[in-house]
Amino acid sequence: MHISIAAETLFMIGPLPVTNALLMSWIAMALLVAVGLSFTYRMRVVPGGMQNVGETIIEAGIGFFSDVMGSRREAEKVFPIVATLFIFILLSNWIGLVPGVGTIGYLEEPKEEIVHEETVAPVDEHAAPEGETEEAAAPAEAEAHGPVFVPFFRSAYSDLNMTLALAIISVLATHVFGIMTIGFFKHAHKFFNFSSPINFFVGILELFGEVSKMVSFSFRLFGNIFAGEVLLVVILSLVPYVAPLPFFALEVFVGFIQALVFSMLTLVFMKVAMAEAEGH
């Protein structure tokens, strides 16, 4: 059994390496675009069909966001990005559980390291003959450098690069909405406050807190999804077919919770940043 923390590269597009996790994220984006087009195709004043379903979901989402933000106007501002984060994370997590993801792939021979330096080993009088030594070492070397299984598809969030990118987008969007709502100088005053030494120290702590948000967001999502992937691989290899079913159900629930936690924390941080104007 081979489990790699890093996503495996499938092919290259110029200088861009396309990994199996990146390919899954592209599939999730394509599905989201297709669903969005189906909701907005031939829009009418009196909604019907898929348009009616889409508007119902959006109204329910904005209503929930209004309860958190305290204002429908503020909820409508942040709804597009927060809802997109939730749906994208949820869909990416769930399609990572589709049968065949992580189990269909190919065997790849490990790359051999080329040694350019020549070394002369000391002569041992009691060593075995040269032919016998090579025969004994060959099976061990073949076993250590055997082919490695590379899946075509892998959960998008089993790659730390993806979770870190989403965390950076979340934190930067929080600051953008804060600046748009209360202004650049009032928002910056939260981190660079020179009114007193204590306020200055608190501002520096707040600045470090923004960095810790990105670390927390990225590692929380990566850790939970990667751990679930490893658990399913281990269970499938030990007891296939029936035993993994409860764990699949658990991962469906975990995928929903992770998407909800990520999006709700982003929403709360945006509310704090946008409500800063009340103190001025």
Rosetta silent file (secondary structure, phi, psi, omega in degrees, C-alpha in Angstrom):
SEQUENCE: MHISIAAETLFMIGPLPVTNALLMSWIAMALLVAVGLSFTYRMRVVPGGMQNVGETIIEAGIGFFSDVMGSRREAEKVFPIVATLFIFILLSNWIGLVPGVGTIGYLEEPKEEIVHEETVAPVDEHAAPEGETEEAAAPAEAEAHGPVFVPFFRSAYSDLNMTLALAIISVLATHVFGIMTIGFFKHAHKFFNFSSPINFFVGILELFGEVSKMVSFSFRLFGNIFAGEVLLVVILSLVPYVAPLPFFALEVFVGFIQALVFSMLTLVFMKVAMAEAEGH
SCORE:     score description
SCORE:     0.000 S_00000001
   1 L     0.000  129.768 -179.765    0.000    0.000    0.000 S_00000001
   2 L  -122.767  121.271  178.367    1.381    3.388   -1.028 S_00000001
   3 L  -122.573  118.598 -178.001   -0.119    6.626    0.349 S_00000001
   4 L  -104.805  131.940  176.865    1.428    9.885   -0.781 S_00000001
   5 L   -70.042  -41.405  179.504    0.846   13.150    1.082 S_00000001
   6 L   -81.359  144.509  176.083    1.653   15.191   -2.015 S_00000001
   7 L   -68.385  142.745 -177.480   -0.643   15.030   -5.025 S_00000001
   8 L   -86.712  140.633  178.759    0.853   13.121   -7.952 S_00000001
   9 E   -80.444  127.484  179.397    1.552   14.875  -11.267 S_00000001
  10 E   -92.549  -46.946  179.150   -0.323   13.338  -14.210 S_00000001
  11 E  -158.028  175.792 -177.272    0.888   15.537  -17.082 S_00000001
  12 E  -117.608  139.911  168.726    2.242   18.992  -17.849 S_00000001
  13 E  -114.842   92.706 -172.367    0.627   21.962  -19.581 S_00000001
  14 L    64.820 -126.586  178.008    3.685   24.014  -20.410 S_00000001
  15 L   -85.752   -2.451 -176.092    5.342   24.785  -17.056 S_00000001
  16 E   -89.627  116.596  173.808    2.141   23.923  -15.115 S_00000001
  17 E   -79.688  127.038  179.630    2.088   20.448  -13.531 S_00000001
  18 E   -98.243  110.820 -179.697   -1.455   19.033  -13.542 S_00000001
  19 E   -92.134  167.918  177.902   -1.949   16.797  -10.506 S_00000001
  20 H   -66.544  -30.748  176.388   -4.768   14.354   -9.845 S_00000001
  21 H   -71.326  -39.867  177.562   -6.101   16.664   -7.101 S_00000001
  22 H   -64.911  -37.974  178.404   -6.056   19.658   -9.454 S_00000001
  23 H   -62.586  -38.736  177.772   -7.901   17.614  -12.074 S_00000001
  24 H   -66.621  -36.543  177.885  -10.639   16.861   -9.532 S_00000001
  25 H   -66.696  -35.445  176.526  -10.984   20.561   -8.710 S_00000001
  26 H   -66.465  -38.067  177.506  -11.431   21.304  -12.434 S_00000001
  27 H   -64.338  -42.142  178.398  -14.156   18.659  -12.612 S_00000001
  28 H   -62.798  -42.322  178.673  -15.912   20.249   -9.609 S_00000001
  29 H   -64.708  -39.931  178.420  -15.718   23.689  -11.238 S_00000001
  30 H   -63.201  -40.072  177.643  -17.114   22.309  -14.502 S_00000001
  31 H   -64.952  -41.029  178.667  -20.056   20.765  -12.629 S_00000001
  32 H   -63.416  -42.359  177.729  -20.728   24.056  -10.822 S_00000001
  33 H   -62.592  -42.413 -179.941  -20.693   25.971  -14.110 S_00000001
  34 H   -63.836  -42.994  178.679  -23.059   23.441  -15.682 S_00000001
  35 H   -66.230  -41.507  178.653  -25.481   23.647  -12.730 S_00000001
  36 H   -62.178  -40.715  178.104  -25.315   27.446  -12.733 S_00000001
  37 H   -66.691  -35.172  178.645  -26.097   27.589  -16.453 S_00000001
  38 H   -68.112  -31.674  177.856  -29.034   25.228  -15.981 S_00000001
  39 H   -73.074  -32.399 -173.688  -30.456   27.524  -13.284 S_00000001
  40 H  -103.881    3.863 -178.908  -30.097   30.674  -15.401 S_00000001
  41 L   -72.324  123.786  179.918  -30.988   29.270  -18.830 S_00000001
  42 L    54.301   59.890  179.110  -33.917   31.224  -20.300 S_00000001
  43 L   -67.665  142.278 -178.043  -34.666   33.203  -17.165 S_00000001
  44 L  -130.214  161.565  178.056  -38.222   34.522  -16.866 S_00000001
  45 L   -63.654  -42.670  174.890  -40.061   36.985  -14.667 S_00000001
  46 L   -97.393  105.557 -173.779  -42.226   34.144  -13.390 S_00000001
  47 L   -67.865  151.394  176.430  -39.702   31.434  -12.477 S_00000001
  48 L  -155.082  156.175  177.156  -40.259   27.832  -13.348 S_00000001
  49 L    65.551 -131.979 -177.374  -38.320   24.595  -13.412 S_00000001
  50 H   -66.657  -32.120  177.675  -34.634   24.880  -12.499 S_00000001
  51 H   -62.229  -39.872  178.455  -34.864   28.671  -12.151 S_00000001
  52 H   -64.099  -40.821  178.199  -37.462   28.225   -9.422 S_00000001
  53 H   -64.604  -44.271 -179.798  -35.219   25.746   -7.581 S_00000001
  54 H   -63.097  -44.473 -179.512  -32.229   28.081   -7.836 S_00000001
  55 H   -66.460  -34.465  177.373  -34.131   31.125   -6.576 S_00000001
  56 H   -64.649  -43.676  178.886  -35.527   29.132   -3.657 S_00000001
  57 H   -64.109  -43.240 -178.833  -32.047   28.034   -2.607 S_00000001
  58 H   -65.109  -43.091  179.548  -30.669   31.573   -2.942 S_00000001
  59 H   -63.675  -40.580  177.974  -33.497   33.119   -0.931 S_00000001
  60 H   -65.112  -40.488  179.056  -33.058   30.550    1.836 S_00000001
  61 H   -65.679  -44.346  179.342  -29.305   31.198    1.880 S_00000001
  62 H   -65.472  -36.403  176.751  -29.659   34.985    2.006 S_00000001
  63 H   -62.558  -41.125  177.886  -32.235   34.637    4.792 S_00000001
  64 H   -67.380  -42.288  179.329  -29.805   32.559    6.845 S_00000001
  65 H   -64.769  -34.135  178.727  -26.951   34.963    6.153 S_00000001
  66 H   -63.578  -35.932  177.665  -29.175   37.897    7.183 S_00000001
  67 H   -65.175  -36.291 -179.856  -29.665   36.321   10.607 S_00000001
  68 H   -76.332  -45.493 -175.796  -25.885   36.082   11.055 S_00000001
  69 H   -79.284  -22.909 -177.709  -24.995   39.494    9.597 S_00000001
  70 L    82.571    3.474 -178.933  -27.956   41.319   11.125 S_00000001
  71 L  -156.588  132.967  178.476  -28.785   43.020    7.831 S_00000001
  72 H   -68.374  -34.072  179.553  -30.055   41.729    4.508 S_00000001
  73 H   -62.311  -45.457  178.404  -28.043   44.371    2.682 S_00000001
  74 H   -67.752  -35.343  179.256  -24.785   43.175    4.232 S_00000001
  75 H   -64.322  -38.687  179.416  -25.796   39.551    3.654 S_00000001
  76 H   -67.258  -26.846  177.838  -26.312   40.187   -0.063 S_00000001
  77 H   -68.512  -45.965 -172.617  -22.790   41.623   -0.285 S_00000001
  78 H   -92.731  -11.930 -174.973  -21.011   38.571    1.117 S_00000001
  79 H   -58.078  -45.744 -176.264  -23.436   35.889   -0.078 S_00000001
  80 H   -57.439  -46.206 -175.360  -21.854   35.251   -3.525 S_00000001
  81 H   -76.783  -40.012 -178.664  -18.332   34.491   -2.265 S_00000001
  82 H   -69.409  -42.367  178.369  -19.294   32.661    0.950 S_00000001
  83 H   -64.905  -36.877  177.576  -21.951   30.555   -0.781 S_00000001
  84 H   -64.444  -42.138  177.075  -19.498   29.750   -3.580 S_00000001
  85 H   -60.241  -44.919 -178.855  -16.913   28.596   -1.039 S_00000001
  86 H   -62.226  -49.508 -175.984  -19.502   26.370    0.668 S_00000001
  87 H   -67.576  -40.331 -178.627  -20.819   24.781   -2.526 S_00000001
  88 H   -66.005  -44.175  179.037  -17.364   24.312   -4.062 S_00000001
  89 H   -65.932  -43.032 -179.492  -15.913   22.686   -0.931 S_00000001
  90 H   -62.686  -48.084 -178.468  -18.993   20.505   -0.455 S_00000001
  91 H   -65.115  -40.787  179.642  -19.089   19.340   -4.065 S_00000001
  92 H   -63.922  -39.373  178.391  -15.329   18.712   -4.159 S_00000001
  93 H   -66.352  -41.679 -175.571  -15.528   16.656   -0.976 S_00000001
  94 H   -74.476  -38.322  178.650  -18.471   14.574   -2.182 S_00000001
  95 H   -72.731  -16.065  173.143  -17.190   13.800   -5.669 S_00000001
  96 L   -70.541  -12.140  178.818  -13.983   12.651   -3.982 S_00000001
  97 L   -98.933   -0.451  178.876  -16.073    9.784   -2.568 S_00000001
  98 L   -64.681  134.734  178.603  -17.319    8.583   -5.957 S_00000001
  99 L   -54.858  132.847 -177.480  -16.234    4.970   -6.599 S_00000001
 100 L   108.022  -25.615  177.258  -13.081    4.933   -8.697 S_00000001
 101 L   -73.257  120.769 -178.384  -11.579    8.077   -7.195 S_00000001
 102 L    87.456   -8.282 -177.770   -8.271    7.042   -5.664 S_00000001
 103 L  -118.989  -15.412  178.486   -8.578    3.459   -6.929 S_00000001
 104 L  -106.411  123.840 -178.318   -8.305    3.795  -10.732 S_00000001
 105 E  -172.018 -147.054 -178.028   -4.889    4.739  -12.017 S_00000001
 106 E  -145.901  163.187  178.270   -1.637    3.325  -13.332 S_00000001
 107 E   -94.644  132.624 -178.364    1.652    1.946  -12.073 S_00000001
 108 E  -121.648  131.505  176.322    4.660    4.210  -12.362 S_00000001
 109 L   -73.287  133.754  178.700    8.252    3.148  -12.056 S_00000001
 110 L   -64.325  145.953  179.905   10.149    5.279   -9.523 S_00000001
 111 L   -73.510  128.136 -179.561   12.715    7.627  -10.966 S_00000001
 112 L   -83.624  136.805  177.975   16.229    6.319  -10.489 S_00000001
 113 L   -81.696  130.813 -179.435   18.810    8.705   -9.130 S_00000001
 114 L   -92.045  122.478 -179.899   21.899    8.993  -11.328 S_00000001
 115 L  -100.396  121.322 -177.225   25.153    9.000   -9.376 S_00000001
 116 L   -91.407  -20.468 -177.557   27.995   10.741  -11.173 S_00000001
 117 L   -88.094  137.414  178.254   30.707   10.123   -8.597 S_00000001
 118 L   -99.788  129.779  179.386   32.623    6.839   -8.691 S_00000001
 119 L  -120.768  145.085  179.373   33.577    5.299   -5.362 S_00000001
 120 L  -106.223  117.394 -178.479   35.883    2.393   -4.717 S_00000001
 121 L   -78.735  146.016  177.109   34.679    0.067   -1.976 S_00000001
 122 L   -65.724  147.558 -177.260   37.263   -1.480    0.358 S_00000001
 123 L   -82.032  128.303  177.515   38.185   -5.066   -0.345 S_00000001
 124 L  -111.645  119.397 -177.027   36.835   -7.577    2.163 S_00000001
 125 L   -66.527  -29.291 -176.956   38.615  -10.920    2.112 S_00000001
 126 L   -93.299    5.893 -178.350   35.647  -12.670    3.770 S_00000001
 127 L   -71.521  157.306  179.124   33.039  -11.167    1.419 S_00000001
 128 L   -72.176  160.075  177.433   30.941  -13.401   -0.792 S_00000001
 129 L   -56.696  154.835 -173.989   31.802  -13.750   -4.476 S_00000001
 130 H   -59.680  -46.094 -178.722   30.769  -10.868   -6.701 S_00000001
 131 H   -62.941  -40.094 -178.750   28.078  -12.784   -8.605 S_00000001
 132 H   -67.717  -37.101  179.924   26.531  -14.157   -5.441 S_00000001
 133 H   -65.291  -43.510  179.961   26.380  -10.696   -3.831 S_00000001
 134 H   -64.345  -37.560  179.233   24.600   -9.165   -6.826 S_00000001
 135 H   -67.297  -36.746 -179.509   22.031  -11.962   -6.880 S_00000001
 136 H   -72.774  -33.309 -177.314   21.258  -11.500   -3.188 S_00000001
 137 H   -81.297  -22.752 -175.312   20.959   -7.736   -3.478 S_00000001
 138 H   -62.063  -47.372  179.954   18.778   -7.763   -6.602 S_00000001
 139 H   -62.059  -39.970 -179.373   15.494   -8.932   -4.967 S_00000001
 140 H   -64.447  -40.685  179.796   15.845   -6.439   -2.129 S_00000001
 141 H   -67.674  -39.270  179.268   16.505   -3.580   -4.560 S_00000001
 142 H   -64.848  -37.332 -179.608   13.571   -4.582   -6.749 S_00000001
 143 H   -70.233  -38.308 -177.525   11.305   -4.709   -3.730 S_00000001
 144 H   -73.185  -29.996 -176.510   12.456   -1.312   -2.454 S_00000001
 145 L  -116.331   44.087  178.623   12.114    0.347   -5.860 S_00000001
 146 L   -76.097  171.350 -179.792    8.975   -1.356   -7.142 S_00000001
 147 L   -64.778  146.825 -178.248    6.296    0.381   -9.217 S_00000001
 148 E  -110.393  135.768  179.395    4.132    2.952   -7.416 S_00000001
 149 E   -79.755  127.869  178.649    0.369    3.246   -7.959 S_00000001
 150 E  -119.763  112.710 -179.832   -0.723    6.705   -9.150 S_00000001
 151 E   -74.180  147.737  176.772   -4.503    7.352   -9.168 S_00000001
 152 L   -70.876  -35.403 -177.424   -6.038    9.386  -11.982 S_00000001
 153 L  -126.446  143.243  179.035   -8.362   11.182   -9.565 S_00000001
 154 L  -149.457  147.811 -178.342   -7.876   12.238   -5.978 S_00000001
 155 L   -51.837  134.009 -175.556   -9.860   14.444   -3.594 S_00000001
 156 H   -59.472  -33.373 -174.838   -9.065   18.098   -4.312 S_00000001
 157 H   -94.656   12.355  166.827   -8.493   18.869   -0.631 S_00000001
 158 H   -84.382    1.269  176.054   -6.010   16.078   -0.083 S_00000001
 159 L  -109.810  120.636 -177.224   -3.579   18.611   -1.586 S_00000001
 160 H   -63.264  -26.451  178.139   -2.408   21.281    0.872 S_00000001
 161 H   -61.736  -39.303 -179.363   -1.938   23.759   -1.987 S_00000001
 162 H   -68.403  -46.281 -179.403   -5.690   23.808   -2.634 S_00000001
 163 H   -66.282  -36.604  177.503   -6.697   24.311    1.002 S_00000001
 164 H   -66.489  -38.687  178.483   -4.058   27.018    1.442 S_00000001
 165 H   -63.718  -42.605  178.013   -5.325   28.827   -1.661 S_00000001
 166 H   -65.325  -38.768  178.382   -8.895   28.789   -0.336 S_00000001
 167 H   -63.524  -41.468  178.641   -7.696   30.035    3.067 S_00000001
 168 H   -64.666  -42.335  177.744   -5.844   32.949    1.437 S_00000001
 169 H   -61.045  -43.456 -179.194   -8.931   33.833   -0.632 S_00000001
 170 H   -61.473  -48.292 -177.124  -11.116   33.732    2.489 S_00000001
 171 H   -68.782  -42.515  179.200   -8.842   35.996    4.563 S_00000001
 172 H   -64.659  -39.449  177.863   -8.188   38.462    1.730 S_00000001
 173 H   -63.491  -35.497  176.974  -11.911   38.691    0.959 S_00000001
 174 H   -60.040  -44.513  179.797  -12.540   39.472    4.631 S_00000001
 175 H   -69.926  -35.790  178.774  -10.187   42.456    4.455 S_00000001
 176 H   -63.098  -46.103  179.315  -11.626   43.617    1.134 S_00000001
 177 H   -67.166  -34.632  176.634  -15.162   43.708    2.548 S_00000001
 178 H   -63.352  -43.063  179.179  -13.880   45.401    5.687 S_00000001
 179 H   -67.677  -40.521  179.311  -12.214   48.149    3.636 S_00000001
 180 H   -64.092  -31.478 -175.050  -15.273   48.553    1.412 S_00000001
 181 H   -87.453  -47.419 -173.242  -17.560   48.954    4.421 S_00000001
 182 H  -111.026   -5.583  179.630  -15.609   51.083    6.916 S_00000001
 183 L    97.861  155.571 -175.091  -12.807   52.513    4.783 S_00000001
 184 H   -64.642  -47.407 -172.802   -9.125   51.733    4.420 S_00000001
 185 H   -69.652  -39.288  178.330   -7.775   53.826    7.306 S_00000001
 186 H   -66.991  -36.374  178.482  -10.342   52.665    9.866 S_00000001
 187 H   -70.510  -41.296  179.004   -9.722   49.061    8.893 S_00000001
 188 H   -68.230  -27.045 -179.859   -5.935   49.484    9.031 S_00000001
 189 L   -63.027  -21.955  178.432   -6.288   51.201   12.426 S_00000001
 190 L   -67.468  -29.849 -176.578   -7.301   47.829   13.835 S_00000001
 191 L  -104.571  -25.259 -178.935   -3.795   46.457   13.150 S_00000001
 192 L  -125.804   82.584 -177.284   -1.669   49.601   13.375 S_00000001
 193 L  -111.969  112.120 -176.782   -2.847   51.535   16.412 S_00000001
 194 L  -103.523   17.567 -178.464   -0.259   53.967   17.809 S_00000001
 195 L   -69.515  -28.778  178.673   -2.486   55.571   20.432 S_00000001
 196 L  -158.623  159.193  178.129   -0.750   53.637   23.219 S_00000001
 197 H   -58.850  -37.184 -179.200    1.846   50.864   23.631 S_00000001
 198 H   -66.514  -45.744  179.351   -0.865   48.400   24.680 S_00000001
 199 H   -64.056  -34.791  177.417   -3.045   49.153   21.636 S_00000001
 200 H   -65.065  -42.573  179.731    0.013   48.859   19.401 S_00000001
 201 H   -66.258  -40.302  177.916    0.835   45.437   20.878 S_00000001
 202 H   -63.620  -39.212  178.215   -2.789   44.308   20.517 S_00000001
 203 H   -63.343  -39.840  176.946   -2.750   45.402   16.867 S_00000001
 204 H   -64.297  -38.953  176.303    0.372   43.346   16.191 S_00000001
 205 H   -63.128  -39.023  177.088   -1.322   40.338   17.784 S_00000001
 206 H   -63.395  -36.316  179.184   -4.328   40.902   15.523 S_00000001
 207 H   -66.366  -43.105  175.398   -1.983   40.945   12.541 S_00000001
 208 H   -65.487  -31.680  177.841   -0.454   37.623   13.561 S_00000001
 209 H   -62.735  -33.473  177.759   -3.998   36.359   14.091 S_00000001
 210 H   -66.184  -37.687  177.062   -4.757   36.938   10.408 S_00000001
 211 H   -68.057  -40.433  179.975   -1.820   34.722    9.454 S_00000001
 212 H   -65.531  -28.110  175.993   -2.933   32.056   11.933 S_00000001
 213 H   -61.473  -44.974 -179.669   -6.385   32.065   10.313 S_00000001
 214 H   -63.566  -41.294  179.104   -4.875   30.997    7.009 S_00000001
 215 H   -65.394  -44.428 -179.096   -2.846   28.248    8.679 S_00000001
 216 H   -64.347  -46.735  179.085   -5.847   27.038   10.681 S_00000001
 217 H   -57.549  -49.452 -173.289   -8.199   27.081    7.683 S_00000001
 218 H   -68.673  -45.308 -175.964   -5.814   25.232    5.400 S_00000001
 219 H   -75.416  -29.858  177.442   -4.617   22.538    7.815 S_00000001
 220 H   -64.754  -49.572 -179.204   -8.078   21.858    9.265 S_00000001
 221 H   -66.718  -44.206  179.706   -9.585   21.164    5.862 S_00000001
 222 H   -62.948  -45.964 -176.957   -6.532   19.289    4.583 S_00000001
 223 H   -61.759  -44.792 -178.045   -6.175   17.165    7.724 S_00000001
 224 H   -68.167  -43.016 -177.571   -9.791   16.021    7.827 S_00000001
 225 H   -72.463  -41.651  179.582  -10.079   15.220    4.129 S_00000001
 226 H   -66.304  -39.562  177.836   -6.670   13.539    3.851 S_00000001
 227 H   -63.474  -39.835  176.906   -7.344   11.471    6.993 S_00000001
 228 H   -64.735  -38.062  177.792  -10.673   10.343    5.551 S_00000001
 229 H   -63.325  -44.763  179.392   -8.971    9.385    2.297 S_00000001
 230 H   -63.947  -41.344  179.853   -6.359    7.306    4.133 S_00000001
 231 H   -60.788  -44.983 -179.125   -9.056    5.648    6.267 S_00000001
 232 H   -66.405  -38.253  178.856  -11.073    4.599    3.223 S_00000001
 233 H   -64.141  -42.774 -179.680   -7.988    3.250    1.436 S_00000001
 234 H   -65.308  -45.782 -178.906   -7.000    1.176    4.471 S_00000001
 235 H   -65.342  -41.048  178.923  -10.516   -0.215    5.000 S_00000001
 236 H   -63.331  -35.040 -179.719  -10.915   -1.017    1.297 S_00000001
 237 H   -75.894  -29.195 -178.677   -7.623   -2.902    1.286 S_00000001
 238 H   -86.011  -55.632 -177.482   -8.469   -4.890    4.435 S_00000001
 239 L  -132.161   89.931 -176.517  -12.194   -5.634    4.095 S_00000001
 240 L   -74.299  171.097  172.897  -13.590   -4.530    0.719 S_00000001
 241 L    74.203  -71.998 -169.950  -17.216   -4.135   -0.429 S_00000001
 242 L   -93.364  -47.126 -174.652  -19.271   -4.158    2.798 S_00000001
 243 L   -59.346  -35.382 -177.937  -17.069   -2.807    5.598 S_00000001
 244 H   -72.237  -14.186 -173.873  -16.307    0.571    3.955 S_00000001
 245 H   -58.163  -47.283  177.185  -20.010    1.537    3.612 S_00000001
 246 H   -61.448  -32.896  179.971  -20.370    3.042    7.129 S_00000001
 247 H   -73.321  -31.833  173.741  -17.140    4.951    6.617 S_00000001
 248 H   -63.873  -43.025  177.697  -18.401    6.318    3.303 S_00000001
 249 H   -62.258  -39.585  177.842  -21.513    7.590    5.099 S_00000001
 250 H   -63.828  -40.687 -179.615  -19.283    9.148    7.755 S_00000001
 251 H   -69.013  -31.692  174.231  -17.163   10.879    5.112 S_00000001
 252 H   -61.433  -43.752  178.577  -20.298   12.294    3.446 S_00000001
 253 H   -67.141  -43.142 -179.862  -21.216   13.871    6.791 S_00000001
 254 H   -63.480  -39.471  177.848  -17.650   15.064    7.429 S_00000001
 255 H   -60.800  -40.353  177.564  -17.507   16.643    3.965 S_00000001
 256 H   -67.040  -44.212 -178.618  -20.667   18.625    4.713 S_00000001
 257 H   -64.024  -41.104 -179.668  -19.427   19.708    8.153 S_00000001
 258 H   -65.174  -40.470  176.678  -16.053   20.845    6.794 S_00000001
 259 H   -64.911  -40.380 -179.940  -17.718   22.933    4.082 S_00000001
 260 H   -67.253  -44.064 -179.417  -20.114   24.433    6.642 S_00000001
 261 H   -63.670  -45.426 -178.744  -17.373   25.229    9.167 S_00000001
 262 H   -61.142  -47.980 -177.022  -15.121   26.844    6.554 S_00000001
 263 H   -70.731  -38.278 -178.930  -17.883   29.026    5.101 S_00000001
 264 H   -70.599  -37.235  175.501  -19.425   29.978    8.458 S_00000001
 265 H   -64.478  -40.006  175.802  -16.079   31.007    9.935 S_00000001
 266 H   -61.117  -42.604  179.592  -15.477   33.127    6.845 S_00000001
 267 H   -63.607  -42.909 -179.996  -18.906   34.709    7.281 S_00000001
 268 H   -65.613  -42.346  178.426  -18.301   35.483   10.965 S_00000001
 269 H   -63.956  -36.444  176.380  -14.888   37.017   10.249 S_00000001
 270 H   -65.956  -39.495  178.336  -16.466   39.172    7.543 S_00000001
 271 H   -62.322  -41.747  179.050  -19.143   40.337    9.977 S_00000001
 272 H   -64.254  -43.008 -179.445  -16.471   41.355   12.494 S_00000001
 273 H   -67.156  -38.164 -177.074  -14.502   43.250    9.865 S_00000001
 274 H   -80.314  -20.867  179.426  -17.569   45.008    8.456 S_00000001
 275 H   -89.580    2.093 -178.086  -18.975   45.901   11.895 S_00000001
 276 H   -63.232  -23.898 -177.679  -15.801   47.709   12.934 S_00000001
 277 H   -65.147  -20.669 -178.870  -17.376   51.023   11.895 S_00000001
 278 H   -66.359  -24.601 -178.637  -19.650   50.918   14.941 S_00000001
 279 H   -86.876    1.254 -176.785  -16.721   51.705   17.223 S_00000001
 280 L  -118.684    0.000    0.000  -15.778   54.901   15.359 S_00000001
